[in-house]
Amino acid sequence: METFSVSKPQPERVSMNVKRGRPRLTCHVRQIRFTLSLREGEDDDLLLFFADIPERRRAGALKNALRAGGISLNNGFAPDSDDLDLTIQGLVFG
């Protein structure tokens, strides 16, 4: 009966001191998690935007879109012309 090796011999490593993986971050990371609910017919443009982006790249794409859109916030609050604010004003004062 003949015996043989199933795996090939591993090549020697260049150096044992080589660090693997991503380097550690030097800054503090804050995570903000949210769920975005989009409606067919009403939010079709946004649904198309997210459909073309792989799932693990959506956060980066959203950050780029927010930066490119020229958002401006005062003290962390949305401007008065926000659609939700106008809707609430219409319900309360309308």
Phi, psi and omega in degrees: 000135183262139176247146179213160181275132179282319182260151178280151177297139180284137176293151180293142179286149182294314181207143179281346183266006181284125178279141180249156177086191180284146174289152179294144178286146179257002180244163177279131181254129176249130179258130176240117182249138176207163176244132181249118179259122181243142183254133175296140182091318181267323185241034184300324179297319179287323177298319176294321178301311182284334181295328182275358184252128175301148187306319183280359179248002184292322180298316178295320179295321179294319177298317178297318180295319179295319179292321181287336182282354178070038180295144176225130181234140174253118178054033176083004180252148179289153178296160183296339182277013180298139182302318180296319179298317179294322178295316180295318178298321179294325179286320184281314186259358186273000000 
